[in-house]
Amino acid sequence: MEYRTLGKTGMTLSAIGLGASSLGGVFHSLKEEEGIHTVYTAIEKGINFIDVSPYYGHLKAEIVLGKALKGIERTAYYLSTKVGRYGHEGVNTWDYSARKARESVFESMERLHVDYIDLINVHDIEFADLDIVCKETLPALVELRAEGIVKHVGITNLTLRHFKYIIDHVPAGTVESVLSFCHYCLNDDALTDYLDYFESKSVGVINASPFSMGLLTERGAPSWHPAPQPLQALCRSVVSYCQSQGKSIERLAVRYAVNNPRITTTLFSTTRSEAVIRNVEWAQQPFDEALYHEVRGMLEPRFRDTWLNS
């Protein structure tokens, strides 16, 4: 497993990390015991970064992950969770106030059975008033960082330009990392437009969803996927082409995502131990340049097509 340092945080993360959203039953039904075993498998295979949120499964992901973490030495992993986006009884809610941010951190620590958080993120800032994030949410998290309750502070977001707005409107060093999803994968590399900027600000980069939330898988995108239909259709045809060549689109997607050394880690999510083992193996295999160029050419008509979060 390759390990890379996240910005100026000093955290050296595995090049592929575990996103715990699936532990909340977000994408498919979950057997709790299987999910817990999956976390154990990830640690055993060298993954040392786990990302979760109280929003995933409306607390369920943190609860299940917390059960797993009770059986793992705290020094074996770096833990990331989030504030700002929540839910209750199937209803999504958002609260980026300073008061809620502070409360949320302590509630997450209780569910996760830890006494500090390595990285606390403001979740999905595209839903927030960005000035509230700058003036309330982030200052509250910086206070917690000063108290040692959290070690580092970051932001997550689908709309890339929002990262720059936030970083430019808070004191230097406030934001230590960004977590971007679906913008560094086979069908969209828009994240690369911002890498020089992030490096100039000493901000580390986390990438998520190398499979573009299911578009780049043989199983296919879930029915709720927000991508425009022309992009979904094109991705299905690319998947079929890879299958016809005896190749795996998932293997190519993972290897592409981890191939950029300027991106510290790429998160994938699963509740299956065998998927963890497979993804770790793929991340360490040679990059199939020939197949990549074929796939990239096929995706060109809809390359960098994006969508609104939901």
C-alpha positions as CSV (number, residue, x, y, z in Angstrom):
1,M,0.0,0.0,0.0
2,E,1.3,3.5,-0.9
3,Y,0.9,6.2,1.7
4,R,0.9,10.0,1.1
5,T,0.8,13.0,3.4
6,L,-2.3,15.2,3.5
7,G,-1.2,18.8,3.0
8,K,0.5,20.1,6.1
9,T,-1.5,18.0,8.5
10,G,1.3,15.4,9.1
11,M,-1.3,12.7,8.5
12,T,0.1,10.0,6.2
13,L,-2.9,8.3,4.6
14,S,-3.2,5.1,2.5
15,A,-3.7,6.0,-1.1
16,I,-7.1,4.3,-1.0
17,G,-9.4,4.9,1.9
18,L,-12.7,3.6,3.3
19,G,-15.8,5.7,2.9
20,A,-18.3,4.5,5.5
21,S,-21.5,5.8,3.9
22,S,-22.4,2.2,3.0
23,L,-22.5,1.3,6.7
24,G,-25.6,3.5,6.9
25,G,-27.4,1.4,4.3
26,V,-27.2,4.4,1.9
27,F,-26.7,2.5,-1.3
28,H,-27.8,-1.1,-0.5
29,S,-29.2,-3.0,2.5
30,L,-26.7,-3.7,5.2
31,K,-26.0,-6.7,7.5
32,E,-24.4,-5.0,10.4
33,E,-22.0,-7.9,11.2
34,E,-20.8,-7.9,7.6
35,G,-20.2,-4.2,7.7
36,I,-18.1,-4.5,10.9
37,H,-16.1,-7.2,9.4
38,T,-15.5,-5.1,6.3
39,V,-13.9,-2.4,8.5
40,Y,-11.6,-5.0,10.1
41,T,-10.6,-6.2,6.7
42,A,-9.8,-2.6,5.5
43,I,-7.5,-2.1,8.4
44,E,-5.8,-5.5,7.9
45,K,-5.2,-4.7,4.2
46,G,-3.4,-1.5,5.1
47,I,-6.2,1.1,4.8
48,N,-5.7,3.6,7.6
49,F,-8.2,6.4,6.7
50,I,-12.0,6.1,7.3
51,D,-14.5,8.7,6.5
52,V,-18.0,8.9,7.8
53,S,-20.8,11.4,8.7
54,P,-23.8,11.6,10.9
55,Y,-25.8,12.2,7.7
56,Y,-25.0,8.7,6.3
57,G,-28.0,6.6,7.2
58,H,-29.1,9.4,9.5
59,L,-26.6,8.3,12.3
60,K,-26.6,4.6,11.4
61,A,-23.2,4.7,9.7
62,E,-21.5,6.3,12.7
63,I,-23.2,3.8,15.1
64,V,-22.1,0.8,13.1
65,L,-18.6,2.1,12.5
66,G,-18.3,2.9,16.2
67,K,-19.0,-0.8,17.0
68,A,-16.2,-1.8,14.7
69,L,-13.8,0.8,16.0
70,K,-14.2,-0.5,19.6
71,G,-12.2,-3.6,18.4
72,I,-9.4,-1.7,16.7
73,E,-6.4,0.0,18.2
74,R,-6.9,3.8,17.9
75,T,-3.4,4.4,16.5
76,A,-4.2,2.0,13.5
77,Y,-6.4,4.6,11.7
78,Y,-7.2,8.2,11.0
79,L,-10.9,9.0,11.4
80,S,-12.8,11.7,9.6
81,T,-16.4,12.8,10.2
82,K,-18.5,15.8,9.4
83,V,-20.8,18.6,10.6
84,G,-23.6,20.6,8.9
85,R,-25.7,17.9,7.1
86,Y,-28.0,15.7,9.1
87,G,-31.3,13.9,8.9
88,H,-34.1,12.3,10.9
89,E,-36.7,9.7,10.0
90,G,-35.9,10.0,6.3
91,V,-35.9,13.8,6.2
92,N,-32.7,15.6,5.3
93,T,-31.7,18.6,7.4
94,W,-28.9,21.1,7.4
95,D,-27.5,23.3,10.3
96,Y,-24.2,25.1,9.9
97,S,-24.5,27.1,13.0
98,A,-21.5,27.3,15.4
99,R,-23.6,25.8,18.2
100,K,-24.7,22.8,16.2
101,A,-21.2,22.2,14.8
102,R,-19.8,21.9,18.3
103,E,-22.6,19.7,19.6
104,S,-22.3,17.5,16.5
105,V,-18.7,16.8,17.1
106,F,-19.2,15.5,20.7
107,E,-22.3,13.5,19.6
108,S,-20.2,11.9,16.8
109,M,-17.4,11.0,19.2
110,E,-19.9,9.3,21.5
111,R,-21.3,7.2,18.6
112,L,-17.9,6.4,17.3
113,H,-16.4,5.5,20.8
114,V,-13.4,7.8,20.4
115,D,-12.1,10.8,22.4
116,Y,-10.9,12.8,19.5
117,I,-11.5,13.2,15.7
118,D,-8.5,13.3,13.4
119,L,-10.3,15.3,10.7
120,I,-13.6,17.2,11.0
121,N,-15.2,18.4,7.8
122,V,-18.0,20.8,7.0
123,H,-20.3,18.6,5.0
124,D,-21.6,19.5,1.5
125,I,-21.1,23.2,1.7
126,E,-23.0,23.6,-1.6
127,F,-26.1,23.5,0.6
128,A,-24.9,26.2,3.0
129,D,-24.7,29.9,3.1
130,L,-21.0,30.1,2.4
131,D,-20.6,33.2,4.6
132,I,-22.1,31.3,7.6
133,V,-19.6,28.5,7.0
134,C,-16.8,31.1,7.0
135,K,-18.1,33.1,10.0
136,E,-19.7,30.4,12.2
137,T,-19.0,26.8,11.3
138,L,-15.3,26.9,10.6
139,P,-14.5,29.2,13.6
140,A,-16.3,26.8,15.9
141,L,-14.2,23.9,14.5
142,V,-11.0,25.9,14.8
143,E,-11.8,26.4,18.5
144,L,-12.2,22.6,18.9
145,R,-8.9,22.2,17.1
146,A,-7.3,24.5,19.6
147,E,-8.8,22.4,22.4
148,G,-7.5,19.2,20.9
149,I,-10.9,17.7,20.4
150,V,-10.3,17.6,16.7
151,K,-6.9,17.5,15.1
152,H,-7.6,19.0,11.7
153,V,-10.3,20.9,9.8
154,G,-11.6,20.5,6.3
155,I,-14.5,21.0,4.0
156,T,-16.4,18.8,1.5
157,N,-18.3,19.8,-1.5
158,L,-19.5,18.8,-5.0
159,T,-19.3,22.3,-6.5
160,L,-15.6,22.9,-6.9
161,R,-15.6,26.7,-7.1
162,H,-17.0,26.8,-3.5
163,F,-13.8,25.4,-2.2
164,K,-11.9,28.5,-3.4
165,Y,-14.5,30.9,-2.1
166,I,-14.3,29.4,1.4
167,I,-10.5,29.2,1.6
168,D,-10.2,32.8,0.3
169,H,-12.5,34.1,2.9
170,V,-11.1,32.6,6.1
171,P,-7.7,33.0,7.8
172,A,-4.8,31.1,6.3
173,G,-4.6,27.6,7.8
174,T,-8.3,27.4,8.8
175,V,-9.0,24.8,6.0
176,E,-6.4,22.1,6.0
177,S,-8.0,19.7,3.5
178,V,-10.8,19.4,0.9
179,L,-12.8,16.4,0.1
180,S,-14.2,16.4,-3.5
181,F,-16.3,13.7,-5.0
182,C,-17.1,12.6,-8.6
183,H,-14.6,15.1,-10.0
184,Y,-11.5,12.9,-10.3
185,C,-12.7,9.8,-12.1
186,L,-12.7,8.4,-15.6
187,N,-15.6,10.6,-16.8
188,D,-14.6,13.8,-15.0
189,D,-11.2,15.2,-14.0
190,A,-12.3,18.8,-13.2
191,L,-10.6,18.6,-9.8
192,T,-7.3,18.9,-11.6
193,D,-8.1,22.5,-12.4
194,Y,-7.8,23.4,-8.7
195,L,-4.8,21.4,-7.7
196,D,-2.3,24.2,-8.2
197,Y,-4.5,26.5,-6.1
198,F,-4.8,23.9,-3.2
199,E,-1.1,23.4,-3.2
200,S,-0.5,27.1,-3.1
201,K,-2.6,27.2,0.1
202,S,-1.0,24.1,1.6
203,V,-4.5,22.4,1.5
204,G,-4.5,18.6,1.2
205,V,-6.8,16.9,-1.3
206,I,-9.1,13.9,-0.7
207,N,-10.9,12.4,-3.7
208,A,-14.1,10.3,-3.3
209,S,-16.2,8.0,-5.5
210,P,-13.8,6.7,-8.2
211,F,-16.8,4.9,-9.6
212,S,-18.8,8.1,-10.0
213,M,-21.4,6.9,-7.6
214,G,-22.0,3.7,-9.6
215,L,-21.8,5.1,-13.2
216,L,-18.5,3.2,-13.7
217,T,-19.5,-0.2,-12.4
218,E,-20.9,-3.4,-14.0
219,R,-23.8,-3.3,-11.5
220,G,-24.7,0.2,-12.9
221,A,-25.8,3.4,-11.3
222,P,-28.7,3.3,-8.8
223,S,-32.1,4.5,-9.9
224,W,-31.7,7.8,-7.9
225,H,-28.4,8.8,-9.5
226,P,-28.6,12.5,-10.4
227,A,-26.3,12.3,-13.5
228,P,-28.0,13.4,-16.8
229,Q,-29.4,10.5,-18.7
230,P,-27.0,11.0,-21.8
231,L,-24.0,10.6,-19.4
232,Q,-25.6,7.5,-17.8
233,A,-26.2,5.9,-21.2
234,L,-22.7,6.6,-22.3
235,C,-21.2,5.1,-19.2
236,R,-23.3,2.0,-19.7
237,S,-21.9,1.6,-23.2
238,V,-18.3,2.1,-21.9
239,V,-18.9,-0.6,-19.2
240,S,-20.2,-3.0,-21.9
241,Y,-17.2,-2.3,-24.1
242,C,-14.8,-3.1,-21.2
243,Q,-16.7,-6.3,-20.6
244,S,-16.5,-7.3,-24.2
245,Q,-12.7,-6.9,-24.0
246,G,-12.5,-9.0,-20.9
247,K,-11.5,-6.0,-18.8
248,S,-12.9,-4.5,-15.6
249,I,-14.1,-0.9,-15.7
250,E,-13.9,-0.9,-11.9
251,R,-10.3,-1.9,-11.9
252,L,-9.4,0.8,-14.4
253,A,-11.4,3.4,-12.3
254,V,-9.6,2.6,-9.1
255,R,-6.2,2.6,-10.6
256,Y,-6.8,5.8,-12.5
257,A,-7.9,7.5,-9.2
258,V,-4.9,6.5,-7.2
259,N,-2.5,7.2,-10.1
260,N,-2.2,10.9,-9.4
261,P,0.3,11.6,-6.6
262,R,-1.1,15.1,-6.0
263,I,-4.2,13.5,-4.6
264,T,-3.6,12.1,-1.1
265,T,-6.2,9.4,-0.9
266,T,-9.3,8.2,-2.8
267,L,-12.3,7.0,-0.9
268,F,-14.5,4.1,-1.9
269,S,-17.5,2.7,0.0
270,T,-18.6,-0.9,0.5
271,T,-20.0,-3.3,3.1
272,R,-18.3,-6.3,1.6
273,S,-14.9,-7.5,2.7
274,E,-14.2,-9.0,-0.7
275,A,-14.7,-5.6,-2.3
276,V,-12.2,-4.1,0.0
277,I,-9.6,-6.8,-0.8
278,R,-10.3,-6.4,-4.6
279,N,-10.0,-2.6,-4.5
280,V,-6.8,-2.7,-2.5
281,E,-5.3,-5.1,-5.0
282,W,-6.5,-3.0,-8.0
283,A,-4.9,0.1,-6.4
284,Q,-1.5,-1.6,-6.4
285,Q,-1.6,-3.1,-9.9
286,P,-0.1,-1.5,-13.1
287,F,-2.2,1.2,-14.8
288,D,-3.6,0.0,-18.1
289,E,-2.7,3.0,-20.3
290,A,-4.1,1.5,-23.5
291,L,-7.5,0.7,-22.0
292,Y,-7.6,4.1,-20.4
293,H,-7.0,6.0,-23.6
294,E,-9.8,3.9,-25.3
295,V,-12.2,4.6,-22.5
296,R,-11.3,8.3,-22.3
297,G,-12.0,8.7,-26.0
298,M,-15.4,7.0,-25.7
299,L,-16.3,9.3,-22.8
300,E,-15.2,12.5,-24.6
301,P,-18.8,13.5,-25.8
302,R,-20.0,13.8,-22.1
303,F,-16.6,14.4,-20.4
304,R,-16.9,16.6,-17.3
305,D,-20.7,16.5,-17.4
306,T,-21.8,17.1,-13.8
307,W,-25.0,17.5,-11.8
308,L,-26.5,19.2,-8.8
309,N,-26.2,17.4,-5.4
310,S,-29.3,16.2,-3.7
